[in-house]
């Protein structure tokens, strides 16, 4: 008799219903993270103006690839919230929803009579996550806000780049990504509170705040010491040697010596053990003040060896090193392969797609990617039928221009 396999446990957020009204990156990313672990996510887009992320970056056969990742595990429908029928339909959806994520400018939902009073009236348990550039109040609240502005305003750009060079912005959505992660955390926190109180609440998420938190104790340093962190390129004021170094075969590796023991191993490896005996070598901050000497020692040794030899020698010495990889290297990296960080998703439009897997692994109730981003409005009629609308109701909404 063959033993039957145990039934897999449901994903941890199975049964959680989420409406994603947001566009571009932070809000939709939060909804994606919830969907990856089982939440039933419905992406609502304007009938004539879909989420701009569908057109961001490269496309294949006219299909935006970024959307395939950002829209995964979401059903899609169209709805014009400014139309009376669109407003009424959203309220019907909200009545059976746990979470709404939106990123309109403050006052936009209120203009459509879809603010917190109206939404909470139909569903007191609702969590409304409002993601904006600057928050729901304050002198900048009504300005258009994007991640680039948060990266500049938070202090990130001011400390990024080489000394004497202009401030540097990241070439990807850093502030949006941090805010997306934080919004998912905020939503789960609000849901945990609801389990105690029975009531939902509003999450006010400003892009300018999570990235400031990620920058560490800079406000504290300034408050207590008047210290303003300068641009130091790849060097750190807290330890050395630290940075990227060119190998003999023209590639690059990154070295970190945040721990004293690792710094000592690196100097022994590169044949400069006498530097360990210098009085200044005993602390990371003092080593950082002698970065020129240490970079010469480490960089000179690395420059004489191939990347393969450098990585092998550092691993044998138990010193911290990593190759500087581009996406081609990432896709072939054995550690990422072991973790399953890149997974393949079958897509009806484009065939097999390789993309980042769910963000973390749970031993008992793992998440999964059930499908990649779907076409604009693909599930509209199915969702409305589930809501109880008749074909005549759907026809009336279409005639109004609400779908």
Order of alpha helices (4+ residues) and beta strands (2+ residues): beta-alpha-beta-beta-beta-alpha-beta-alpha-beta-alpha-alpha-beta-alpha-alpha-alpha-beta-alpha-alpha-beta-beta-alpha-alpha-alpha-alpha-beta-alpha-alpha-beta-beta-alpha-alpha
